[in-house]
Amino acid sequence: MSAHHHVQSTPDDNADLARWDDDGAPPAQPRSSPNAWLRVGAELGDRLVALSGRQDLLVTCRPGTRSGAPAAYFPGLAEIELDAALFAPLKPHEIHPRTVGDEERYPAAWGVFVHEAAHAAHSVWTQPDGADPRVVEAALLLEESRVEGAHLITRPTDRTYLRTSARTLVMPDIAHPTLQGIEHAAAVAALILGRRDVGILDAGETRAVADLCANVLGANLLATLTRIWTAAHQCADHDATTMLAHGREWCDALDAAAPALPVPENLTDLLSGAVRVVMDSTAATDAADLAAQTAAANAMTSRSTAQAQDRAQRAGQRRKAAATAKSVFNTRGTTVNPDGTPAPSSSPVTGTRRPTAAEKSAAARLSRALRAAAYRERTEEKATSPTPPGRLNMRAALARDAQRAAGSIPTAEPFTQTHRRTSPTPPLRVGIAVDVSGSMRAACAPVASAAWIVARAAALTDPDSLTATVAYDHHLTALTRPGHRAPERVTTFAANGGAHNLGDAINALDHGLELSRLGAGRLLVIVTDAHYGSDETTSAVTRVKQLTTAGCAVLQLTLTASSRHLPGTTLLHLPRPSSAPAAIAKAATDAIRRTR
């Protein structure tokens, strides 16, 4: 049985004064001033309300305690006292229990505090006058695991701290017992195995004590004691009669079995060793759990950091795309550098011309094809009801009459209504990025024609449809712009540039046309042979992947057999450059047809 009870009767302060008077020695000087711990006790009292559900309790924290135990609960004073040594090596000014989470820095002290809070909440029965002290001792022994089990029901997250309190409270009591022999072994079983049965300790952790107690007490007596503390765990908080009855049964079981049980001479050492094994095992388990929790928290923090960085990166890309689109689609129609500054001397535009009759005819055909692709059948929904309005179904009406004639509740619904809804027509978003480096001279004429045809057809199809064309080498030039009325003339251009800046060209088209946004038929056409450097390719492929992930179709048109394929794009090789307008028109029609 424990050396100290954690439920104490009201102390006799006069007896303490008399003891010091008789001793004649000066009072022991605490290692730190008791006044410094007053704030800690007050803050612990604030947290005690949530732990115990009581608002009438006082918490005192001082170096040393009146009871001699690390902590104790005084029902008569409605007070919990804690030994300041539990917080070592922390100093009072470093402890702030009012802050939730601060207890993680002193788990041993907090575990003992939670144990005493469990006593305050559930040890509310009082011993009657004249009760047998030995029976009361046994009942208080059973109370240790009972209150922790009751506390765990309402606050399961406190299990870790209750495991810590077991290491702090039980070991000193085992090493310095007040009971000897069989009663000592029974007390160890109640303190360790009782906590196992309420879920504080694991069965594997307590195996050493279970095996030793089975050898010392015998299987029959251990089974009897187990039944007693299991029954005590079900006892109500106020039921003093039942708790004392369990205490009496405990004492009777020990008295009946003790004469026949040999007691090892080194029983205390054996029990201390077994309990030490249990506590080491629980400490190792808790350390492993803490390491796993720390790893999970670190992983979560890493994911949150990565997500924050990704959001910041995407926001930066959006800002960059907006700035690029603003500089490229300027009102003056000038060519811009990658940083957005004007570079008019590098413009590939050579002039404008009137569209040919074939181009006008192609634009009209594409417009009709886009309207046909965008058309959506009306949806129909039929609903039945027992009353008008609606079309009468005679079969259902007869079934309803038959149900009424049979005396049952009619369930047939003879009236049918049809609701027809028109599906919205999706607009079109087509961006064309044409490579105007020196190797793309053959594409200039057909792409200029295709850009005019697509822009003209989109304007004739739907006022919400948008198209734009950007010519790129190292610089960027807008050939057609989003939001402008249909171009009257075809813009011609030459391919004499060097290097490539497809990434920024895609940024401009994406922001200008909202190619990453759902709700429209979206298509990006890239006319290039893709003879890029590694950095240029990486930038382009990254932007293409982002668009395809957002659901935008990306088509790469190549004109020469030596062209390379940009990963992520749908490759379409055109041996005859003159077929580029028809290929782009077909891809745009397919894109809007797939839109839902």
Salt bridges, closest charged atoms under 4 A:
GLU43 OE2 - ARG39 NH1 3.03
GLU43 OE2 - ARG98 NH1 3.43
ASP46 OD2 - ARG98 NH2 2.57
ASP56 OD2 - ARG54 NH2 2.99
GLU79 OE2 - ARG66 NH2 2.68
GLU81 OE1 - ARG62 NH1 3.25
GLU81 OE1 - ARG66 NE 3.30
ASP102 OD1 - ARG105 NE 2.97
GLU103 OE1 - ARG47 NH1 3.18
GLU116 OE2 - HIS6 ND1 3.17
ASP132 OD2 - ARG248 NH2 3.47
GLU137 OE1 - HIS5 NE2 2.91
GLU143 OE2 - ARG146 NH2 2.83
GLU144 OE1 - HIS6 NE2 3.81
GLU144 OE1 - HIS115 NE2 3.08
GLU144 OE2 - HIS119 NE2 3.09
GLU148 OE2 - HIS115 ND1 2.66
GLU148 OE2 - ARG195 NH2 3.19
ASP158 OD2 - HIS151 NE2 2.85
ASP158 OD2 - ARG155 NE 2.64
GLU183 OE2 - ARG134 NH2 2.66
ASP197 OD1 - ARG196 NE 2.86
ASP202 OD1 - ARG159 NH2 2.74
GLU205 OE2 - ARG163 NH2 2.73
ASP237 OD2 - HIS122 ND1 2.93
ASP237 OD1 - ARG146 NH1 2.93
GLU249 OE2 - ARG227 NH2 2.78
ASP255 OD1 - ARG134 NH2 2.91
ASP286 OD1 - ARG163 NE 2.78
ASP286 OD2 - ARG167 NH1 2.81
ASP310 OD2 - ARG314 NE 3.07
GLU359 OE2 - ARG353 NH2 2.71
GLU380 OE2 - ARG420 NE 2.96
GLU381 OE1 - ARG421 NH1 2.97
ASP435 OD2 - HIS500 NE2 3.58
ASP473 OD1 - HIS475 ND1 3.76
GLU488 OE2 - ARG456 NH1 3.65
GLU488 OE2 - ARG485 NH1 3.65
ASP504 OD1 - LYS320 NZ 3.77
ASP510 OD2 - ARG543 NH2 2.96
GLU514 OE2 - ARG517 NH1 3.32
GLU536 OE1 - HIS500 ND1 3.38
ASP590 OD2 - LYS586 NZ 3.14
ASP590 OD1 - ARG593 NH1 3.18
